[in-house]
Amino acid sequence: GWQWPEQAALEGRVRAELPRIGIWSLLAPPGWRLRGTLRADVAVAGTRAQPLFSGPIQADNLGLRSVVDGIELRDGRLRARVDGDRLRVDEFVLRGAGEGENGGTLTARGEGRWAKGGPELTATVQLAKLHASIRSDRRVTVSGQLDAKVAPQGTDVSGKLNIDEALIVVPEESPPRLGEDVMVRNAPGQIATADERKRQLPATRQAGAGPAPGVPVIPPKEKPVRVAVQVDLGNAFRVQGRGLDTRLAGTLDIAADSPREPRITGTLNTVGGRYRAYGQQLEIERGVLRFTGAPDNPALDVLAIRPRTEQRVGVLVSGRAQSPLIRLYSEPELPDAQKLTLLVTGQQSAGSGAEAALVQQAALALLSARGGTGGGFASKLHLDQLSIKRGEGGPLVALGKRFSQNFYASFERSLSGGLGTLYVFYEISKRLKVRAETGGASAVDLIFTFAW
């Protein structure tokens, strides 16, 4: 018969001092670690039905870390106060990994309360050159502002972020995985066939774990999470891997009504850079990625040209990222066999018939690996060119190395013996270059190239 009336008065004080809150890591997702100290001195008043709290809450030496994601935030500080049914965060600071202030900061302020329908919260987060990820293959420094509002009806996140600096290294090979059309019939925890599912259904009902026959299972309704964030890639966003080394520039708009279904719209452009194909370092003249929804399947429009050739030849990539269309390109248009010879050897076809095929196959064998798109023998020797071509005295072996955007050197030697020739090229402009040579003869040439 003991009762506690709703209008019974409350009076008291809660004092807490936790020197370490590393145990809170148990509440974090797998792989995450949380640390810091906590102090609180909160007075309790009001009634049982409507308690009132007042007092400061402080935390120091806060840290958040995830080795897998490359996130390491430290030297954090929290200054908050409970006032009635509201919690006011006056100061919340976390610093990124780095010496002193070099890691950037994350600061936040906000206010929240617990309403009848659930928690309500408004917060503003400021990022100032924060090292958001420090992984060697995923380094990102970001600035900007995010505004968040949590209500019983859902969560809204908006803002604008600027990427101060980033380096994204794409692995050369994706981890193996089963195709979407593969069904594992005997996977642990799954029922192999529909007949086995029917046989197990009565036992499930007897255990009280399943619904009655004919009663549909209605999953709990998720509260919507609406996202509207603009991301500017800035002037130092580099991407490397899969033969690509370039800088991306542009602005993307990220929108979502659910965290599992983000939509990205916008256009990214490459700024300079190189693309390795058929054993050659091609210069990217045009690179456009158009996002129209799915974040992992943008439309591609990439043109990469082999430098130092009298005729423009290269690779054109179009289509979608998940199913790209790669074809040879030349200007003016040439047969594919001549395009390939020019792209691989840098020279016109050595002749016709078996001789041209032999030179082409020898060049591909030296330059290519797994279909001609990988590193191959030339890359293992740290060379940009390793080819066999036809000369006046017979086949020639040519080795080349590019030292800068405009400076290139090559060495050619006949397979039948004799002296070799060393060439040094310096490109003054797209059509004008200087060539110096020494070996059988010494000379300096000024070369002007035009097409018609």
ZIWO-V292145 format. One record per pair of residues at least 12 apart in sequence whose C-alpha atoms are under 10 Angstrom apart, sorted by the first residue. I is the first residue (numbers start at 0). J is the second residue. Records with the same first field share a line. If there is no record, write none. Layout:
I: J + J
This chain:
3: 47
4: 46 + 47 + 48
5: 46 + 47 + 48 + 49
6: 45 + 46 + 47 + 48 + 49 + 50
7: 45 + 46 + 47 + 48 + 49
8: 44 + 45 + 46 + 47 + 48 + 49 + 50
9: 43 + 44 + 45 + 46 + 47 + 48 + 49 + 50 + 51
10: 42 + 43 + 44 + 45 + 46 + 50 + 51 + 52
11: 41 + 42 + 43 + 44 + 52
12: 40 + 41 + 42 + 43 + 44 + 52 + 53 + 54
13: 39 + 40 + 41 + 42 + 43 + 52 + 54
14: 38 + 39 + 40 + 41 + 42 + 54 + 56
15: 37 + 38 + 39 + 40 + 41 + 56
16: 36 + 37 + 38 + 39 + 40 + 57 + 58
17: 35 + 36 + 37 + 38 + 39 + 58
18: 34 + 35 + 36 + 37 + 38 + 58 + 59
19: 33 + 34 + 35 + 36 + 37 + 59 + 60 + 61
20: 33 + 34 + 35 + 36 + 37 + 58 + 61
21: 33 + 34 + 35 + 36 + 61 + 62
22: 34 + 35
23: 35
24: 63 + 64
27: 63
28: 65
29: 65
30: 64 + 65 + 66 + 67 + 68
31: 63 + 64 + 65 + 66 + 67 + 68 + 70 + 71
32: 62 + 63 + 64 + 65 + 66 + 71
33: 61 + 62 + 63 + 64 + 65 + 72 + 73
34: 59 + 60 + 61 + 62 + 63 + 64 + 73 + 75
35: 58 + 59 + 60 + 61 + 62 + 63 + 73 + 74 + 75 + 76
36: 57 + 58 + 59 + 60 + 61 + 62 + 76 + 77
37: 56 + 57 + 58 + 59 + 60 + 61 + 76 + 77
38: 55 + 56 + 57 + 58 + 59
39: 54 + 55 + 56 + 57 + 58 + 79 + 80 + 81
40: 53 + 54 + 55 + 56 + 57 + 80 + 81
41: 53 + 54 + 55 + 56 + 80 + 81 + 82
42: 54 + 55 + 81 + 82 + 83
43: 83
44: 83
45: 83
49: 83 + 84
50: 83 + 84
51: 81 + 82 + 83 + 84 + 85
52: 80 + 81 + 82 + 83 + 84 + 85 + 86
53: 80 + 81 + 82 + 83 + 84 + 85 + 86
54: 79 + 80 + 81 + 82 + 83 + 86
55: 78 + 79 + 80 + 81 + 82 + 86 + 87 + 88
56: 77 + 78 + 79 + 80 + 81 + 86 + 87 + 88
57: 76 + 77 + 78 + 79 + 80 + 88 + 90 + 91
58: 75 + 76 + 77 + 78 + 79 + 91
59: 73 + 74 + 75 + 76 + 77 + 78 + 91 + 92
60: 73 + 74 + 75 + 76 + 77 + 93
61: 73 + 74 + 75 + 76 + 77 + 91 + 92 + 93 + 94
62: 74 + 75 + 76 + 93 + 94 + 95
63: 75 + 93 + 94 + 95
65: 132
66: 132 + 133 + 134
67: 134
68: 131 + 132 + 133 + 134 + 137
69: 130 + 131 + 132 + 133 + 134 + 135 + 136 + 137 + 138 + 139
70: 95 + 96 + 130 + 131 + 132 + 133 + 134 + 138
71: 93 + 94 + 95 + 96 + 97 + 102 + 130 + 131 + 132 + 133 + 134
72: 92 + 93 + 94 + 95 + 96 + 97 + 102 + 103 + 104 + 105 + 129 + 130 + 131 + 132
73: 92 + 93 + 94 + 95 + 96 + 97 + 102 + 104
74: 92 + 93 + 94 + 95 + 96 + 104
75: 91 + 92 + 93 + 94 + 95 + 104 + 105 + 106
76: 90 + 91 + 92 + 93 + 94 + 106
77: 89 + 90 + 91 + 92 + 93 + 106 + 107 + 108
78: 90 + 91 + 92 + 108
79: 91 + 108 + 109 + 110
80: 110
81: 110 + 111 + 112
82: 112
83: 112
84: 111 + 112 + 113 + 114
85: 110 + 111 + 112 + 113 + 114 + 119 + 120
86: 109 + 110 + 111 + 112 + 113 + 120
87: 108 + 109 + 110 + 111 + 112 + 120 + 122
88: 107 + 108 + 109 + 110 + 111 + 122
89: 107 + 108 + 109 + 110
90: 106 + 107 + 108 + 109
91: 105 + 106 + 107 + 108 + 109 + 124
92: 104 + 105 + 106 + 107 + 108 + 124 + 125
93: 105 + 106 + 107 + 126 + 129
94: 106 + 126 + 127 + 128 + 129 + 130 + 131
95: 127 + 128 + 129 + 130 + 131 + 132 + 133 + 140
96: 129 + 130 + 131 + 132 + 133
97: 129 + 130 + 133
100: 128 + 129
101: 128 + 129 + 130
102: 127 + 128 + 129 + 130 + 131 + 133 + 140
103: 126 + 127 + 128 + 129 + 130 + 131 + 140 + 141 + 142
104: 125 + 126 + 127 + 128 + 129 + 130 + 131 + 141 + 142
105: 124 + 125 + 126 + 127 + 128 + 129 + 130 + 131 + 142 + 143 + 144
106: 123 + 124 + 125 + 126 + 127 + 144
107: 122 + 123 + 124 + 125 + 126 + 144 + 145 + 146
108: 121 + 122 + 123 + 124 + 125
109: 121 + 122 + 123 + 124 + 146 + 147 + 148
110: 122 + 123 + 148
111: 148 + 149 + 150
113: 150
114: 150 + 151
115: 151
116: 150 + 151 + 152
117: 149 + 150 + 151 + 152
118: 149 + 150 + 151
119: 148 + 149 + 150 + 151 + 152 + 153 + 154
120: 147 + 148 + 149 + 150 + 151 + 154
121: 146 + 147 + 148 + 149 + 150 + 154 + 155
122: 145 + 146 + 147 + 148 + 149 + 156
123: 144 + 145 + 146 + 147 + 148 + 156 + 157 + 158
124: 143 + 144 + 145 + 146 + 147 + 158
125: 142 + 143 + 144 + 145 + 146 + 158 + 160
126: 140 + 141 + 142 + 143 + 144 + 145 + 160 + 161
127: 140 + 141 + 142 + 143 + 144 + 161 + 163
128: 140 + 141 + 142 + 143 + 161 + 162 + 163 + 164
129: 141 + 142 + 143 + 162 + 163
130: 142 + 163 + 164 + 165
131: 165
132: 165
133: 165 + 166
134: 166 + 167 + 168
135: 166 + 167 + 168
136: 165 + 166 + 167 + 168 + 169 + 170 + 238 + 239 + 240
137: 165 + 166 + 167 + 168 + 169 + 238
138: 164 + 165 + 166 + 167 + 168 + 236 + 237
139: 162 + 163 + 164 + 165 + 166 + 167 + 236
140: 161 + 162 + 163 + 164 + 165 + 166 + 235 + 236
141: 160 + 161 + 162 + 163 + 164 + 165 + 230 + 231 + 232 + 233
142: 159 + 160 + 161 + 162 + 163 + 164 + 230 + 231
143: 158 + 159 + 160 + 161 + 162 + 163 + 229 + 230 + 231
144: 157 + 158 + 159 + 160 + 161 + 228
145: 157 + 158 + 159 + 160 + 227 + 228
146: 158 + 159 + 228
147: 225 + 226
148: 225
149: 224
150: 222
151: 222 + 223
152: 222 + 223 + 224
153: 221 + 222 + 223 + 224 + 225 + 256
154: 222 + 223 + 224 + 225 + 226 + 256 + 257
155: 223 + 224 + 225 + 226 + 227 + 255 + 256
156: 224 + 225 + 226 + 227 + 228 + 254 + 255
157: 225 + 226 + 227 + 228 + 229 + 253 + 254
158: 226 + 227 + 228 + 229 + 230
159: 227 + 228 + 229 + 230 + 231 + 252
160: 228 + 229 + 230 + 231 + 232 + 233 + 250
161: 229 + 230 + 231 + 232 + 233 + 234 + 250
162: 230 + 231 + 232 + 233 + 234 + 235 + 236
163: 231 + 232 + 233 + 234 + 235 + 236
164: 232 + 233 + 234 + 235 + 236 + 237
165: 232 + 233 + 234 + 235 + 236 + 237 + 238 + 246 + 247
166: 235 + 236 + 237 + 238 + 239 + 246
167: 236 + 237 + 238 + 239 + 240 + 244
168: 237 + 238 + 239 + 240 + 241 + 243 + 244
169: 238 + 239 + 240 + 241 + 242 + 243
170: 239 + 240 + 241
171: 239 + 240 + 241 + 242 + 373
172: 240 + 241
200: 212
221: 257
222: 256 + 257
223: 255 + 256 + 257 + 258
224: 255 + 256 + 257 + 258 + 259
225: 254 + 255 + 256 + 257 + 258 + 261
226: 252 + 253 + 254 + 255 + 256 + 257 + 258 + 261 + 262
227: 252 + 253 + 254 + 255 + 256 + 261 + 262
228: 251 + 252 + 253 + 254 + 255 + 263
229: 250 + 251 + 252 + 253 + 254 + 263 + 264 + 265
230: 249 + 250 + 251 + 252 + 253 + 265
231: 248 + 249 + 250 + 251 + 252 + 267
232: 246 + 247 + 248 + 249 + 250 + 251 + 267
233: 246 + 247 + 248 + 249 + 250
234: 246 + 247 + 248 + 249 + 270
235: 247 + 248
236: 248 + 249 + 269 + 270
237: 269 + 270 + 272
238: 269 + 272
239: 272 + 273 + 274
240: 274 + 275
241: 274 + 275 + 276 + 372 + 373 + 374
242: 273 + 274 + 275 + 276 + 278 + 279 + 280 + 281 + 372 + 373 + 374
243: 272 + 273 + 274 + 275 + 276 + 280 + 281 + 283
244: 269 + 271 + 272 + 273 + 274 + 275 + 280 + 282 + 283
245: 268 + 269 + 270 + 271 + 272 + 273 + 274 + 282 + 283 + 286
246: 267 + 268 + 269 + 270 + 271 + 272 + 273
247: 267 + 268 + 269 + 270 + 271 + 272 + 286 + 287 + 288
248: 266 + 267 + 268 + 269 + 270 + 287
249: 265 + 266 + 267 + 268 + 269 + 287 + 288
250: 264 + 265 + 266 + 267 + 268
251: 263 + 264 + 265 + 266 + 267 + 289 + 290
252: 264 + 265 + 266 + 290 + 292
253: 265 + 292 + 294
254: 292
260: 292 + 293 + 294
261: 292 + 293 + 294
262: 290 + 291 + 292 + 293 + 294 + 295
263: 289 + 290 + 291 + 292 + 293 + 294 + 295 + 297
264: 289 + 290 + 291 + 292 + 293 + 294 + 297
265: 288 + 289 + 290 + 291 + 292 + 297
266: 287 + 288 + 289 + 290 + 291 + 297 + 298
267: 286 + 287 + 288 + 289 + 290 + 297 + 299
268: 285 + 286 + 287 + 288 + 289 + 300 + 301
269: 283 + 284 + 285 + 286 + 287 + 288 + 301
270: 283 + 284 + 285 + 286 + 287
271: 283 + 284 + 285 + 286
272: 284 + 285 + 286 + 303 + 404
273: 303 + 304 + 305
274: 301 + 302 + 303 + 304 + 305 + 314 + 372
275: 303 + 305 + 314 + 371 + 372 + 373 + 374 + 383
276: 303 + 305 + 313 + 314 + 342 + 343 + 366 + 367 + 370 + 371 + 372 + 373 + 374
277: 313 + 314 + 339 + 342 + 343 + 344 + 362 + 363 + 366 + 367 + 368 + 370 + 371 + 372 + 373 + 374 + 375
278: 342 + 343 + 344 + 362 + 363 + 364 + 365 + 366 + 367 + 368 + 371 + 372 + 373 + 374 + 375 + 376 + 377 + 378 + 382 + 383 + 384 + 385 + 386
279: 304 + 305 + 306 + 313 + 342 + 343 + 344 + 345 + 366 + 367 + 371 + 372 + 373 + 374 + 377 + 378 + 382 + 383 + 384 + 385
280: 303 + 304 + 305 + 306 + 382 + 383 + 384 + 401
281: 302 + 303 + 304 + 305 + 306 + 312 + 313 + 314 + 342 + 383
282: 302 + 303 + 304 + 305 + 306 + 313 + 314 + 404
283: 301 + 302 + 303 + 304 + 305 + 313 + 314 + 315
284: 301 + 302 + 303 + 304 + 305
285: 300 + 301 + 302 + 303 + 304 + 315
286: 299 + 300 + 301 + 302 + 303 + 315 + 316
287: 299 + 300 + 301 + 302 + 317
288: 300 + 301 + 317 + 319 + 320
289: 319
290: 319
295: 319 + 320 + 321
296: 318 + 319 + 320 + 321 + 322 + 323
297: 318 + 319 + 320 + 321
298: 316 + 317 + 318 + 319 + 320 + 321 + 322 + 323
299: 315 + 316 + 317 + 318 + 319 + 320 + 322 + 323 + 324
300: 315 + 316 + 317 + 318 + 319 + 323 + 324
301: 314 + 315 + 316 + 317 + 318 + 325
302: 314 + 315 + 316 + 317 + 325 + 327 + 328
303: 315 + 316 + 327 + 328
304: 327 + 328 + 329 + 342
305: 341 + 342 + 343 + 345
306: 342 + 345 + 404 + 405 + 429
307: 345 + 405 + 407 + 424 + 425 + 426 + 429 + 430 + 432
308: 341 + 342 + 344 + 345 + 346 + 347 + 448
309: 341 + 345 + 346 + 347 + 430 + 447 + 448 + 449 + 450
310: 329 + 330 + 331 + 338 + 341 + 342 + 345 + 346 + 347 + 448 + 449 + 450
311: 328 + 329 + 330 + 331 + 332 + 338 + 341 + 342 + 450
312: 327 + 328 + 329 + 330 + 331 + 332 + 333 + 337 + 338 + 339 + 340 + 341 + 342 + 343 + 345
313: 326 + 327 + 328 + 329 + 330 + 338 + 339 + 341 + 342 + 343
314: 326 + 327 + 328 + 329 + 338 + 339 + 342
315: 327 + 328 + 329
316: 328
327: 339 + 342
328: 342
329: 341 + 342
330: 450
331: 450 + 451
336: 348 + 355 + 356 + 359
337: 349 + 355 + 359
339: 359 + 363
340: 355 + 356 + 358 + 359 + 360 + 362 + 363 + 388
341: 359
343: 359 + 360 + 362 + 363 + 365 + 366 + 367 + 371 + 384 + 385 + 386 + 387
344: 358 + 359 + 361 + 362 + 363 + 366 + 384 + 385 + 386 + 387 + 388 + 397
345: 384 + 386 + 388
346: 387 + 388 + 389
347: 388 + 389
348: 388 + 389
349: 387 + 388 + 389 + 390 + 394
350: 389
354: 389
355: 388 + 389
357: 387 + 388
358: 386 + 387 + 388 + 389 + 394
359: 386 + 387 + 388
360: 387
361: 386 + 387 + 388
362: 384 + 385 + 386 + 387 + 388 + 396
363: 375 + 385 + 386 + 387
364: 376 + 386
365: 377 + 384 + 385 + 386 + 387
366: 378 + 382 + 383 + 384 + 385 + 386
377: 398 + 399
381: 399 + 400
382: 398 + 399 + 400 + 401 + 409
383: 398 + 399 + 400 + 401 + 402 + 407 + 408 + 409
384: 397 + 398 + 399 + 400 + 401 + 408 + 409 + 410
385: 397 + 398 + 399 + 400 + 409 + 410 + 411
386: 398 + 399 + 411
387: 411 + 412 + 413 + 414
388: 411 + 413
389: 413
390: 411 + 412 + 413 + 414
391: 413
392: 413 + 414 + 415 + 416 + 417
393: 413 + 414 + 415 + 416
394: 412 + 413 + 414 + 415
395: 410 + 411 + 412 + 413 + 414 + 415 + 416 + 419
396: 410 + 411 + 412 + 413 + 414 + 419
397: 409 + 410 + 411 + 412 + 413 + 419 + 420 + 421
398: 410 + 411 + 412 + 421
399: 411 + 421 + 422 + 423
400: 423
401: 423 + 424
403: 425
404: 425 + 426
405: 424 + 425 + 426 + 427 + 428 + 429 + 432
406: 423 + 424 + 425 + 426 + 427 + 432 + 433
407: 422 + 423 + 424 + 425 + 426 + 434
408: 421 + 422 + 423 + 424 + 425 + 434 + 435 + 436
409: 421 + 422 + 423 + 424 + 436
410: 422 + 423 + 436 + 437 + 438
411: 438
412: 438
417: 438 + 439
418: 438 + 439 + 440
419: 437 + 438 + 439 + 440
420: 436 + 437 + 438 + 439 + 440 + 441
421: 435 + 436 + 437 + 438 + 439 + 440 + 441
422: 434 + 435 + 436 + 437 + 438 + 441 + 442 + 443
423: 435 + 436 + 437 + 443
424: 436 + 443 + 444 + 445
425: 445
426: 445 + 446
427: 445 + 446
428: 447
429: 447 + 448 + 449
430: 446 + 447 + 448 + 449 + 450
431: 445 + 446 + 447 + 448 + 449
432: 444 + 445 + 446 + 447 + 448
433: 445 + 446 + 447
434: 446
